[in-house]
């Protein structure tokens, strides 16, 4: 899963303002990006469905989410 994949999922499932997800957002907390817990639940649900992995709770940044998903994909792959 790439950062662009995550940007697409965030935009489709939780919405985003123009430019909100541009640039280096890997270490920016989701709350700072404007995503609340409900938006993250929707995003995690889409990622779990699309990628077939169980994502742990308490992921604060896009980097943490991507690392978790990609680590799980390698483990099952």
N, CA, C and O atoms as CSV, one atom per row, in Angstrom:
chain,resi,resn,atom,element,x,y,z
A,1,UNK,N,N,0.850,-1.168,0.000
A,1,UNK,CA,C,0.000,0.000,0.000
A,1,UNK,C,C,0.894,1.229,0.000
A,1,UNK,O,O,1.869,1.304,0.748
A,2,UNK,N,N,0.559,2.169,-0.828
A,2,UNK,CA,C,1.376,3.376,-0.945
A,2,UNK,C,C,0.677,4.568,-0.281
A,2,UNK,O,O,-0.496,4.497,0.085
A,3,UNK,N,N,1.413,5.640,-0.140
A,3,UNK,CA,C,0.831,6.870,0.396
A,3,UNK,C,C,-0.276,7.371,-0.528
A,3,UNK,O,O,-1.292,7.876,-0.051
A,4,UNK,N,N,-0.097,7.239,-1.823
A,4,UNK,CA,C,-1.147,7.655,-2.762
A,4,UNK,C,C,-2.409,6.811,-2.587
A,4,UNK,O,O,-3.520,7.331,-2.687
A,5,UNK,N,N,-2.245,5.505,-2.323
A,5,UNK,CA,C,-3.404,4.656,-2.042
A,5,UNK,C,C,-4.137,5.168,-0.801
A,5,UNK,O,O,-5.364,5.268,-0.792
A,6,UNK,N,N,-3.379,5.489,0.237
A,6,UNK,CA,C,-3.979,5.985,1.471
A,6,UNK,C,C,-4.670,7.327,1.245
A,6,UNK,O,O,-5.764,7.553,1.761
A,7,UNK,N,N,-4.049,8.206,0.489
A,7,UNK,CA,C,-4.681,9.493,0.174
A,7,UNK,C,C,-6.031,9.279,-0.519
A,7,UNK,O,O,-7.018,9.937,-0.189
A,8,UNK,N,N,-6.059,8.369,-1.465
A,8,UNK,CA,C,-7.306,8.075,-2.190
A,8,UNK,C,C,-8.369,7.544,-1.234
A,8,UNK,O,O,-9.520,7.978,-1.279
A,9,UNK,N,N,-7.990,6.619,-0.383
A,9,UNK,CA,C,-8.947,6.030,0.558
A,9,UNK,C,C,-9.454,7.081,1.542
A,9,UNK,O,O,-10.651,7.141,1.824
A,10,UNK,N,N,-8.556,7.905,2.063
A,10,UNK,CA,C,-8.980,8.966,2.977
A,10,UNK,C,C,-9.957,9.911,2.298
A,10,UNK,O,O,-10.970,10.288,2.888
A,11,UNK,N,N,-9.665,10.295,1.073
A,11,UNK,CA,C,-10.541,11.211,0.347
A,11,UNK,C,C,-11.895,10.591,0.057
A,11,UNK,O,O,-12.928,11.244,0.203
A,12,UNK,N,N,-11.890,9.331,-0.354
A,12,UNK,CA,C,-13.148,8.666,-0.705
A,12,UNK,C,C,-13.992,8.322,0.513
A,12,UNK,O,O,-15.215,8.457,0.471
A,13,UNK,N,N,-13.367,7.884,1.589
A,13,UNK,CA,C,-14.142,7.403,2.731
A,13,UNK,C,C,-14.438,8.477,3.758
A,13,UNK,O,O,-15.471,8.428,4.426
A,14,UNK,N,N,-13.547,9.446,3.892
A,14,UNK,CA,C,-13.731,10.436,4.951
A,14,UNK,C,C,-13.757,11.861,4.420
A,14,UNK,O,O,-14.010,12.800,5.175
A,15,UNK,N,N,-13.501,12.027,3.141
A,15,UNK,CA,C,-13.488,13.366,2.560
A,15,UNK,C,C,-12.202,14.111,2.871
A,15,UNK,O,O,-11.478,13.764,3.804
A,16,UNK,N,N,-11.932,15.118,2.094
A,16,UNK,CA,C,-10.765,15.967,2.351
A,16,UNK,C,C,-10.957,17.270,1.597
A,16,UNK,O,O,-11.613,17.327,0.557
A,17,UNK,N,N,-10.367,18.309,2.155
A,17,UNK,CA,C,-10.393,19.595,1.484
A,17,UNK,C,C,-9.281,19.619,0.449
A,17,UNK,O,O,-8.299,18.888,0.573
A,18,UNK,N,N,-9.427,20.443,-0.558
A,18,UNK,CA,C,-8.419,20.567,-1.612
A,18,UNK,C,C,-7.049,20.849,-1.001
A,18,UNK,O,O,-6.887,21.807,-0.246
A,19,UNK,N,N,-6.073,20.022,-1.326
A,19,UNK,CA,C,-4.705,20.222,-0.862
A,19,UNK,C,C,-4.419,19.722,0.537
A,19,UNK,O,O,-3.270,19.746,0.977
A,20,UNK,N,N,-5.434,19.273,1.239
A,20,UNK,CA,C,-5.274,18.827,2.626
A,20,UNK,C,C,-4.292,17.661,2.750
A,20,UNK,O,O,-3.581,17.555,3.749
A,21,UNK,N,N,-4.250,16.801,1.759
A,21,UNK,CA,C,-3.394,15.610,1.824
A,21,UNK,C,C,-2.166,15.721,0.935
A,21,UNK,O,O,-1.466,14.732,0.720
A,22,UNK,N,N,-1.896,16.909,0.417
A,22,UNK,CA,C,-0.721,17.121,-0.428
A,22,UNK,C,C,0.538,17.214,0.420
A,22,UNK,O,O,0.479,17.460,1.624
A,23,UNK,N,N,1.665,17.014,-0.224
A,23,UNK,CA,C,2.945,17.196,0.449
A,23,UNK,C,C,3.321,16.032,1.345
A,23,UNK,O,O,2.791,14.928,1.217
A,24,UNK,N,N,4.234,16.297,2.242
A,24,UNK,CA,C,4.764,15.277,3.147
A,24,UNK,C,C,3.891,15.190,4.394
A,24,UNK,O,O,4.080,15.934,5.356
A,25,UNK,N,N,2.932,14.266,4.357
A,25,UNK,CA,C,2.005,14.117,5.474
A,25,UNK,C,C,2.290,12.874,6.304
A,25,UNK,O,O,1.566,12.593,7.259
A,26,UNK,N,N,3.335,12.124,5.956
A,26,UNK,CA,C,3.589,10.844,6.604
A,26,UNK,C,C,3.613,10.917,8.127
A,26,UNK,O,O,3.080,10.029,8.792
A,27,UNK,N,N,4.217,11.950,8.685
A,27,UNK,CA,C,4.354,12.026,10.136
A,27,UNK,C,C,3.429,13.050,10.780
A,27,UNK,O,O,3.618,13.425,11.937
A,28,UNK,N,N,2.435,13.497,10.035
A,28,UNK,CA,C,1.444,14.427,10.557
A,28,UNK,C,C,0.290,13.614,11.147
A,28,UNK,O,O,-0.258,12.735,10.482
A,29,UNK,N,N,-0.070,13.905,12.375
A,29,UNK,CA,C,-1.152,13.149,13.004
A,29,UNK,C,C,-2.459,13.361,12.246
A,29,UNK,O,O,-2.728,14.440,11.718
A,30,UNK,N,N,-3.263,12.293,12.210
A,30,UNK,CA,C,-4.533,12.368,11.499
A,30,UNK,C,C,-5.397,13.516,12.021
A,30,UNK,O,O,-6.085,14.175,11.241
A,31,UNK,N,N,-5.365,13.760,13.328
A,31,UNK,CA,C,-6.149,14.857,13.901
A,31,UNK,C,C,-5.721,16.200,13.322
A,31,UNK,O,O,-6.559,17.061,13.056
A,32,UNK,N,N,-4.423,16.376,13.129
A,32,UNK,CA,C,-3.923,17.616,12.535
A,32,UNK,C,C,-4.338,17.757,11.073
A,32,UNK,O,O,-4.446,18.868,10.555
A,33,UNK,N,N,-4.566,16.629,10.418
A,33,UNK,CA,C,-5.015,16.636,9.026
A,33,UNK,C,C,-6.523,16.835,8.926
A,33,UNK,O,O,-7.074,16.950,7.832
A,34,UNK,N,N,-7.187,16.873,10.092
A,34,UNK,CA,C,-8.624,17.108,10.107
A,34,UNK,C,C,-9.477,15.860,10.156
A,34,UNK,O,O,-10.681,15.932,9.909
A,35,UNK,N,N,-8.882,14.707,10.470
A,35,UNK,CA,C,-9.622,13.452,10.521
A,35,UNK,C,C,-9.872,13.056,11.964
A,35,UNK,O,O,-8.934,12.851,12.734
A,36,UNK,N,N,-11.155,12.948,12.328
A,36,UNK,CA,C,-11.520,12.539,13.677
A,36,UNK,C,C,-11.615,11.015,13.753
A,36,UNK,O,O,-11.352,10.322,12.771
A,37,UNK,N,N,-11.987,10.505,14.910
A,37,UNK,CA,C,-12.016,9.056,15.109
A,37,UNK,C,C,-13.026,8.368,14.197
A,37,UNK,O,O,-12.778,7.252,13.739
A,38,UNK,N,N,-14.148,9.004,13.930
A,38,UNK,CA,C,-15.143,8.415,13.037
A,38,UNK,C,C,-14.602,8.287,11.611
A,38,UNK,O,O,-14.822,7.272,10.950
A,39,UNK,N,N,-13.905,9.302,11.147
A,39,UNK,CA,C,-13.293,9.260,9.817
A,39,UNK,C,C,-12.244,8.157,9.745
A,39,UNK,O,O,-12.123,7.477,8.727
A,40,UNK,N,N,-11.488,7.980,10.820
A,40,UNK,CA,C,-10.463,6.931,10.825
A,40,UNK,C,C,-11.080,5.544,10.865
A,40,UNK,O,O,-10.554,4.614,10.255
A,41,UNK,N,N,-12.188,5.396,11.577
A,41,UNK,CA,C,-12.874,4.101,11.596
A,41,UNK,C,C,-13.314,3.728,10.189
A,41,UNK,O,O,-13.150,2.582,9.771
A,42,UNK,N,N,-13.867,4.679,9.461
A,42,UNK,CA,C,-14.291,4.432,8.085
A,42,UNK,C,C,-13.089,4.090,7.204
A,42,UNK,O,O,-13.154,3.163,6.396
A,43,UNK,N,N,-11.998,4.833,7.358
A,43,UNK,CA,C,-10.786,4.594,6.573
A,43,UNK,C,C,-10.216,3.203,6.859
A,43,UNK,O,O,-9.883,2.459,5.937
A,44,UNK,N,N,-10.109,2.865,8.132
A,44,UNK,CA,C,-9.580,1.551,8.523
A,44,UNK,C,C,-10.473,0.442,7.978
A,44,UNK,O,O,-9.972,-0.589,7.528
A,45,UNK,N,N,-11.775,0.640,8.014
A,45,UNK,CA,C,-12.711,-0.351,7.491
A,45,UNK,C,C,-12.466,-0.606,6.000
A,45,UNK,O,O,-12.458,-1.754,5.557
A,46,UNK,N,N,-12.270,0.454,5.239
A,46,UNK,CA,C,-12.007,0.322,3.805
A,46,UNK,C,C,-10.672,-0.391,3.572
A,46,UNK,O,O,-10.585,-1.286,2.732
A,47,UNK,N,N,-9.643,0.001,4.311
A,47,UNK,CA,C,-8.326,-0.632,4.150
A,47,UNK,C,C,-8.413,-2.115,4.489
A,47,UNK,O,O,-7.881,-2.947,3.754
A,48,UNK,N,N,-9.074,-2.454,5.586
A,48,UNK,CA,C,-9.196,-3.865,5.972
A,48,UNK,C,C,-9.947,-4.659,4.913
A,48,UNK,O,O,-9.571,-5.788,4.595
A,49,UNK,N,N,-10.998,-4.076,4.372
A,49,UNK,CA,C,-11.773,-4.763,3.329
A,49,UNK,C,C,-10.948,-4.928,2.050
A,49,UNK,O,O,-10.894,-6.016,1.476
A,50,UNK,N,N,-10.308,-3.844,1.611
A,50,UNK,CA,C,-9.586,-3.868,0.339
A,50,UNK,C,C,-8.296,-4.678,0.389
A,50,UNK,O,O,-7.910,-5.293,-0.605
A,51,UNK,N,N,-7.630,-4.683,1.535
A,51,UNK,CA,C,-6.325,-5.344,1.633
A,51,UNK,C,C,-6.350,-6.635,2.433
A,51,UNK,O,O,-5.349,-7.350,2.475
A,52,UNK,N,N,-7.473,-6.950,3.070
A,52,UNK,CA,C,-7.612,-8.216,3.781
A,52,UNK,C,C,-6.721,-8.346,4.998
A,52,UNK,O,O,-6.244,-9.441,5.298
A,53,UNK,N,N,-6.486,-7.252,5.704
A,53,UNK,CA,C,-5.654,-7.290,6.909
A,53,UNK,C,C,-6.411,-6.666,8.076
A,53,UNK,O,O,-7.293,-5.830,7.879
A,54,UNK,N,N,-6.064,-7.075,9.282
A,54,UNK,CA,C,-6.611,-6.495,10.508
A,54,UNK,C,C,-5.629,-5.450,11.017
A,54,UNK,O,O,-4.497,-5.774,11.378
A,55,UNK,N,N,-6.060,-4.216,11.043
A,55,UNK,CA,C,-5.180,-3.119,11.443
A,55,UNK,C,C,-5.322,-2.870,12.942
A,55,UNK,O,O,-6.438,-2.810,13.456
A,56,UNK,N,N,-4.206,-2.725,13.642
A,56,UNK,CA,C,-4.282,-2.442,15.081
A,56,UNK,C,C,-4.853,-1.055,15.353
A,56,UNK,O,O,-4.788,-0.158,14.513
A,57,UNK,N,N,-5.412,-0.905,16.548
A,57,UNK,CA,C,-5.927,0.398,16.977
A,57,UNK,C,C,-4.776,1.341,17.285
A,57,UNK,O,O,-3.615,0.939,17.363
A,58,UNK,N,N,-5.132,2.602,17.456
A,58,UNK,CA,C,-4.201,3.630,17.935
A,58,UNK,C,C,-3.090,3.971,16.954
A,58,UNK,O,O,-1.942,4.150,17.359
A,59,UNK,N,N,-3.410,4.061,15.699
A,59,UNK,CA,C,-2.445,4.521,14.710
A,59,UNK,C,C,-2.649,6.020,14.527
A,59,UNK,O,O,-3.732,6.458,14.137
A,60,UNK,N,N,-1.622,6.802,14.803
A,60,UNK,CA,C,-1.781,8.261,14.859
A,60,UNK,C,C,-1.408,8.976,13.572
A,60,UNK,O,O,-1.878,10.087,13.328
A,61,UNK,N,N,-0.565,8.357,12.737
A,61,UNK,CA,C,-0.079,9.046,11.544
A,61,UNK,C,C,-0.219,8.142,10.311
A,61,UNK,O,O,-0.336,6.923,10.441
A,62,UNK,N,N,-0.205,8.741,9.125
A,62,UNK,CA,C,-0.211,7.929,7.909
A,62,UNK,C,C,0.956,6.934,7.863
A,62,UNK,O,O,0.781,5.803,7.409
A,63,UNK,N,N,2.137,7.343,8.326
A,63,UNK,CA,C,3.282,6.422,8.320
A,63,UNK,C,C,2.991,5.185,9.170
A,63,UNK,O,O,3.286,4.065,8.751
A,64,UNK,N,N,2.419,5.377,10.355
A,64,UNK,CA,C,2.097,4.246,11.223
A,64,UNK,C,C,1.084,3.315,10.557
A,64,UNK,O,O,1.220,2.094,10.628
A,65,UNK,N,N,0.075,3.887,9.913
A,65,UNK,CA,C,-0.922,3.071,9.240
A,65,UNK,C,C,-0.305,2.305,8.074
A,65,UNK,O,O,-0.541,1.105,7.925
A,66,UNK,N,N,0.476,2.986,7.255
A,66,UNK,CA,C,1.124,2.322,6.120
A,66,UNK,C,C,2.089,1.233,6.579
A,66,UNK,O,O,2.118,0.149,5.996
A,67,UNK,N,N,2.877,1.508,7.613
A,67,UNK,CA,C,3.811,0.504,8.132
A,67,UNK,C,C,3.072,-0.725,8.639
A,67,UNK,O,O,3.501,-1.855,8.407
A,68,UNK,N,N,1.950,-0.498,9.338
A,68,UNK,CA,C,1.163,-1.617,9.867
A,68,UNK,C,C,0.594,-2.462,8.726
A,68,UNK,O,O,0.711,-3.688,8.734
A,69,UNK,N,N,-0.017,-1.801,7.754
A,69,UNK,CA,C,-0.629,-2.531,6.626
A,69,UNK,C,C,0.433,-3.279,5.828
A,69,UNK,O,O,0.274,-4.466,5.543
A,70,UNK,N,N,1.504,-2.597,5.469
A,70,UNK,CA,C,2.536,-3.233,4.647
A,70,UNK,C,C,3.262,-4.343,5.402
A,70,UNK,O,O,3.652,-5.345,4.803
A,71,UNK,N,N,3.445,-4.174,6.700
A,71,UNK,CA,C,4.028,-5.251,7.506
A,71,UNK,C,C,3.142,-6.489,7.523
A,71,UNK,O,O,3.633,-7.614,7.431
A,72,UNK,N,N,1.852,-6.278,7.638
A,72,UNK,CA,C,0.913,-7.401,7.632
A,72,UNK,C,C,0.837,-8.043,6.249
A,72,UNK,O,O,0.721,-9.265,6.145
A,73,UNK,N,N,0.899,-7.253,5.203
A,73,UNK,CA,C,0.853,-7.806,3.846
A,73,UNK,C,C,2.080,-8.673,3.564
A,73,UNK,O,O,1.973,-9.703,2.898
A,74,UNK,N,N,3.236,-8.262,4.065
A,74,UNK,CA,C,4.455,-9.063,3.898
A,74,UNK,C,C,4.335,-10.367,4.676
A,74,UNK,O,O,4.738,-11.426,4.196
A,75,UNK,N,N,3.778,-10.281,5.880
A,75,UNK,CA,C,3.657,-11.471,6.741
A,75,UNK,C,C,2.740,-12.529,6.132
A,75,UNK,O,O,2.997,-13.726,6.267
A,76,UNK,N,N,1.674,-12.095,5.464
A,76,UNK,CA,C,0.747,-13.057,4.863
A,76,UNK,C,C,1.152,-13.441,3.453
A,76,UNK,O,O,0.747,-14.487,2.948
A,77,UNK,N,N,1.952,-12.595,2.818
A,77,UNK,CA,C,2.314,-12.793,1.412
A,77,UNK,C,C,3.268,-13.873,1.232
A,77,UNK,O,O,3.670,-14.160,0.104
